[in-house]
């Protein structure tokens, strides 16, 4: 595919699915499990950018955030998320899925819809540290996870669309939760370290590390339906790197030598985004241990200093089947 694609459009494994996060501060009892099978549809036709151009000439690489039109991108995905209680205080979890992607860019320049197959997978551990912090009723857990990009062929991101980001990530965070009568609330604070992508060495790059704060909660409206919501803020640390060889390889596909390192980071690769998004879901108890969950998540513009920057403006609709054992 001889056309530049915004890697920012394929950061789909970073999309929030509320059903995964809704109980993330809590661990599963020993021998118990949580299993979720989800069908989701992500779509975007616009993006937030801080790179300002006038008549296709870059005049500012850190301007006020603007919303620009982008080629339509769709991802339809069937994914699995599961948790299992190794002990009452230690839970293992994993996620992965099959993704069908379509992009107007790939249709226009390569005559094909886009890739399909297994994308990035995640595996992690959650350990409950404290049941009741200083008598407040707040529990605290620590969580670590690793993203594994080994299930797909990764194409050079300046010319190809891929099913994932191509490099390993490792996250560590503290999770807090508290029951509130018929409801509950939680706060997650995580740091994600992103390894260098050297699959096309010496055409290498390292995405920026990220902080992520997520707040959310839920309430049982009746015995058979609950409503849940969240808001998440992800901020890049600003330590991304792009090799000189990758910058040079980007010129034939439309890259500009002036400001090229910044432009590649913010647009071509999308490796320094700030992201604000929010979502809501409805969970229906169809049997004592079974739920059907309908979710909606959207990216938000935000207000300084908490606003989406150099990232797609997308939305995700999903329906999930949950079984708890």
C-alpha positions as CSV (number, residue, x, y, z in Angstrom):
1,X,0.0,0.0,0.0
2,X,2.0,3.0,-1.2
3,X,0.2,5.5,0.9
4,X,0.8,6.9,4.4
5,X,-1.6,5.8,7.0
6,X,-2.2,7.4,10.4
7,X,-1.2,4.8,13.0
8,X,-3.3,6.8,15.4
9,X,-6.3,5.2,13.7
10,X,-5.3,1.7,14.6
11,X,-4.7,2.3,18.3
12,X,-7.9,0.3,18.7
13,X,-6.6,-2.0,21.4
14,X,-6.4,1.1,23.5
15,X,-10.1,1.7,23.1
16,X,-12.1,1.6,26.4
17,X,-14.7,-1.1,26.9
18,X,-16.5,-0.2,30.1
19,X,-17.4,-3.8,30.9
20,X,-13.7,-4.6,31.2
21,X,-12.9,-1.6,33.4
22,X,-16.1,-1.6,35.5
23,X,-14.8,-3.8,38.3
24,X,-11.1,-3.4,37.8
25,X,-10.1,-2.5,41.4
26,X,-11.6,-5.8,42.6
27,X,-10.0,-9.2,42.4
28,X,-11.9,-12.5,41.6
29,X,-12.3,-15.0,44.5
30,X,-10.1,-18.0,44.3
31,X,-11.3,-20.4,41.5
32,X,-13.9,-17.9,40.2
33,X,-13.8,-16.3,36.8
34,X,-15.2,-13.4,34.7
35,X,-15.7,-14.0,31.0
36,X,-16.7,-11.5,28.4
37,X,-17.3,-11.9,24.7
38,X,-17.7,-8.6,22.9
39,X,-18.7,-7.5,19.4
40,X,-17.7,-3.8,18.8
41,X,-17.7,-1.4,15.9
42,X,-15.3,1.6,16.0
43,X,-15.6,4.4,13.4
44,X,-13.7,7.6,12.8
45,X,-13.8,10.2,10.0
46,X,-12.0,13.1,11.8
47,X,-9.0,13.7,14.0
48,X,-7.7,16.3,16.5
49,X,-4.4,17.9,15.4
50,X,-2.0,20.5,16.8
51,X,-0.1,20.7,13.5
52,X,-1.4,23.8,11.8
53,X,-1.1,24.1,8.0
54,X,-2.0,26.9,5.6
55,X,-2.3,26.0,1.9
56,X,-0.5,22.6,2.8
57,X,2.4,24.5,4.4
58,X,3.1,23.8,8.0
59,X,3.1,27.1,10.0
60,X,2.9,25.8,13.5
61,X,3.6,22.4,15.1
62,X,2.1,23.1,18.5
63,X,-1.0,25.2,17.7
64,X,-4.5,25.4,19.1
65,X,-6.2,22.0,18.6
66,X,-8.2,21.8,15.4
67,X,-10.5,19.1,14.0
68,X,-9.6,18.0,10.5
69,X,-11.4,15.6,8.2
70,X,-9.7,12.2,7.7
71,X,-10.3,9.2,5.5
72,X,-13.0,7.0,7.0
73,X,-11.7,4.1,9.1
74,X,-13.8,1.2,10.5
75,X,-12.9,-1.6,12.8
76,X,-15.3,-4.5,13.6
77,X,-14.0,-6.7,16.3
78,X,-14.9,-9.8,18.2
79,X,-12.9,-9.9,21.4
80,X,-12.5,-11.9,24.6
81,X,-11.7,-10.6,28.0
82,X,-11.3,-12.9,30.9
83,X,-10.3,-12.9,34.6
84,X,-9.5,-15.8,36.9
85,X,-8.9,-15.8,40.7
86,X,-5.6,-17.6,41.4
87,X,-6.1,-16.7,45.1
88,X,-8.6,-14.4,46.8
89,X,-6.1,-11.6,46.4
90,X,-4.5,-12.4,43.1
91,X,-6.2,-12.4,39.7
92,X,-4.9,-13.1,36.2
93,X,-6.5,-11.5,33.2
94,X,-6.1,-11.5,29.5
95,X,-7.7,-10.1,26.4
96,X,-7.5,-10.5,22.6
97,X,-9.7,-10.7,19.5
98,X,-10.2,-10.9,15.8
99,X,-10.4,-7.6,14.0
100,X,-11.8,-6.7,10.6
101,X,-10.5,-3.3,9.4
102,X,-11.6,-1.2,6.5
103,X,-10.0,2.1,5.4
104,X,-10.9,4.4,2.5
105,X,-7.1,4.9,2.1
106,X,-6.5,1.2,1.5
107,X,-9.5,0.9,-0.8
108,X,-8.3,4.0,-2.8
109,X,-4.6,3.2,-3.1
110,X,-4.3,-0.6,-2.7
111,X,-7.7,-1.8,-3.9
112,X,-8.4,-3.7,-0.7
113,X,-10.5,-3.1,2.4
114,X,-7.7,-3.5,5.0
115,X,-6.2,-6.2,7.2
116,X,-8.1,-8.8,9.3
117,X,-7.0,-11.2,11.9
118,X,-5.8,-11.3,15.5
119,X,-4.5,-8.0,16.8
120,X,-2.5,-7.1,20.0
121,X,-3.1,-9.3,23.0
122,X,-2.8,-8.3,26.7
123,X,-2.0,-10.4,29.8
124,X,-1.7,-9.2,33.3
125,X,-2.0,-9.7,37.1
126,X,-4.0,-7.8,39.7
127,X,-3.1,-8.1,43.4
128,X,-5.4,-6.7,46.1
129,X,-3.2,-4.8,48.6
130,X,-5.7,-3.4,51.2
131,X,-9.4,-4.2,51.8
132,X,-10.2,-1.0,53.7
133,X,-7.9,2.0,53.7
134,X,-7.9,3.7,57.1
135,X,-11.5,2.7,57.7
136,X,-12.8,4.6,54.6
137,X,-14.2,1.4,52.9
138,X,-11.8,2.0,49.9
139,X,-9.9,-1.0,48.7
140,X,-6.6,-0.7,46.8
141,X,-5.0,-3.1,44.3
142,X,-1.9,-3.0,42.2
143,X,-2.0,-4.2,38.5
144,X,0.6,-5.0,35.9
145,X,0.1,-5.9,32.3
146,X,2.0,-6.5,29.1
147,X,0.8,-6.0,25.5
148,X,1.9,-8.7,23.1
149,X,2.2,-7.9,19.4
150,X,3.1,-11.3,18.1
151,X,-0.1,-12.6,16.4
152,X,0.0,-10.6,13.1
153,X,2.4,-9.4,10.4
154,X,3.4,-5.8,11.1
155,X,3.9,-3.5,8.1
156,X,6.0,-0.4,7.9
157,X,3.6,2.2,9.4
158,X,4.4,5.0,6.9
159,X,3.1,2.8,4.1
160,X,1.0,0.0,5.6
161,X,-2.0,-0.5,7.8
162,X,-1.6,-3.2,10.5
163,X,-3.7,-4.9,13.1
164,X,-1.7,-3.5,16.0
165,X,1.1,-1.2,17.0
166,X,3.9,-3.6,16.5
167,X,5.9,-3.1,19.8
168,X,5.5,-4.4,23.3
169,X,4.1,-2.2,26.1
170,X,4.1,-2.7,29.9
171,X,1.8,-0.9,32.3
172,X,1.8,-0.6,36.1
173,X,-1.0,1.0,38.1
174,X,-2.8,1.5,41.3
175,X,-6.6,0.8,41.4
176,X,-9.0,2.0,44.0
177,X,-12.7,1.1,44.5
178,X,-15.5,1.5,47.0
179,X,-19.0,0.2,47.3
180,X,-21.8,2.8,47.7
181,X,-25.1,1.2,48.6
182,X,-26.6,0.0,45.3
183,X,-23.6,1.4,43.5
184,X,-19.9,1.7,43.5
185,X,-17.1,4.1,42.3
186,X,-13.5,3.5,41.3
187,X,-10.3,5.3,40.2
188,X,-7.4,3.9,38.3
189,X,-4.0,5.5,37.9
190,X,-1.6,3.8,35.4
191,X,1.8,4.4,33.8
192,X,2.5,2.7,30.5
193,X,6.1,2.1,29.3
194,X,6.3,1.7,25.5
195,X,9.3,-0.2,24.1
196,X,11.1,0.7,20.9
197,X,9.6,-0.6,17.7
198,X,12.6,-2.1,15.8
199,X,10.8,-4.5,13.4
200,X,12.3,-2.6,10.4
201,X,15.6,-1.7,12.0
202,X,17.2,0.9,11.3
203,X,13.8,2.4,10.5
204,X,12.9,2.5,14.2
205,X,10.7,4.5,16.5
206,X,9.6,4.6,20.2
207,X,6.1,5.8,21.1
208,X,5.8,8.1,24.0
209,X,5.2,6.6,27.5
210,X,1.8,7.6,28.9
211,X,0.0,8.4,32.1
212,X,-3.7,7.4,32.3
213,X,-6.3,8.3,34.9
214,X,-9.7,6.7,34.8
215,X,-12.7,7.4,37.0
216,X,-16.0,5.6,36.9
217,X,-18.9,4.1,38.7
218,X,-22.1,2.1,38.5
219,X,-25.5,1.9,40.0
220,X,-28.1,-0.9,40.1
221,X,-31.3,0.8,38.8
222,X,-33.3,-2.3,39.4
223,X,-32.5,-6.0,40.2
224,X,-32.0,-6.7,36.5
225,X,-30.4,-3.5,35.0
226,X,-27.4,-1.4,36.0
227,X,-26.0,1.7,34.4
228,X,-22.2,2.4,34.4
229,X,-20.1,5.2,33.2
230,X,-16.5,6.4,33.0
231,X,-14.1,9.2,31.9
232,X,-10.5,8.6,31.0
233,X,-7.6,11.0,30.5
234,X,-4.4,9.7,28.8
235,X,-1.4,12.1,28.6
236,X,1.8,11.4,26.7
237,X,5.1,12.0,28.5
238,X,6.7,13.4,25.4
239,X,9.7,11.0,25.2
240,X,9.0,9.5,21.7
241,X,11.8,9.0,19.3
242,X,12.1,8.5,15.6
243,X,15.3,7.3,13.8
244,X,16.8,9.5,11.0
245,X,16.5,6.5,8.7
246,X,12.7,6.4,9.2
247,X,12.4,10.1,8.6
248,X,14.3,9.7,5.3
249,X,12.1,6.8,4.3
250,X,9.0,8.9,5.0
251,X,9.9,11.6,2.4
252,X,9.0,9.6,-0.8
253,X,5.5,8.9,0.7
254,X,4.8,12.6,1.2
255,X,6.8,13.5,4.3
256,X,8.3,17.0,4.6
257,X,11.9,17.6,5.7
258,X,11.0,20.7,7.5
259,X,9.6,19.8,11.0
260,X,9.6,16.2,9.8
261,X,10.4,14.6,13.2
262,X,7.5,16.4,14.8
263,X,5.1,15.8,12.0
264,X,6.0,12.1,11.8
265,X,5.5,11.8,15.6
266,X,2.2,13.6,15.7
267,X,0.5,12.7,12.4
268,X,2.1,9.8,10.4
269,X,2.8,7.6,13.4
270,X,0.6,9.3,16.1
271,X,3.0,8.3,18.9
272,X,2.5,11.4,21.1
273,X,-1.3,11.7,21.6
274,X,-3.3,13.1,24.5
275,X,-6.7,11.4,24.7
276,X,-9.9,12.3,26.6
277,X,-12.8,9.9,26.2
278,X,-15.9,8.9,28.0
279,X,-18.5,6.2,27.9
280,X,-21.6,4.7,29.2
281,X,-23.1,1.2,29.3
282,X,-26.2,-0.6,30.3
283,X,-25.9,-4.1,31.9
284,X,-28.9,-6.4,31.9
285,X,-29.0,-9.5,34.2
286,X,-30.5,-12.1,32.1
287,X,-29.7,-15.0,34.5
288,X,-28.0,-15.0,37.9
289,X,-24.5,-15.3,36.5
290,X,-25.1,-13.9,33.0
291,X,-25.3,-10.4,31.6
292,X,-25.8,-8.7,28.3
293,X,-24.0,-5.3,28.2
294,X,-24.5,-2.5,25.6
295,X,-21.8,0.2,25.6
296,X,-20.9,3.4,23.9
297,X,-17.6,5.2,24.0
298,X,-16.5,8.4,22.3
299,X,-13.5,10.7,22.2
300,X,-14.0,14.2,23.5
301,X,-12.4,17.6,22.6
302,X,-12.0,18.6,26.2
303,X,-10.8,21.9,27.7
304,X,-7.2,23.0,28.3
305,X,-5.2,21.4,29.7
306,X,-7.3,18.3,29.5
307,X,-8.1,17.9,25.8
308,X,-7.6,15.4,23.0
309,X,-4.6,16.2,20.8
310,X,-3.1,14.4,17.8
311,X,-5.5,11.6,17.9
312,X,-8.6,10.4,16.0
313,X,-12.1,11.6,16.8
314,X,-13.9,8.2,17.0
315,X,-16.7,6.4,18.6
316,X,-17.3,2.7,19.6
317,X,-20.6,0.9,19.8
318,X,-20.4,-2.6,21.4
319,X,-22.5,-5.4,22.8
320,X,-21.1,-8.0,25.2
321,X,-22.1,-11.3,26.6
322,X,-20.8,-11.8,30.2
323,X,-20.6,-15.1,32.2
324,X,-19.4,-15.1,35.8
325,X,-18.5,-18.4,37.4
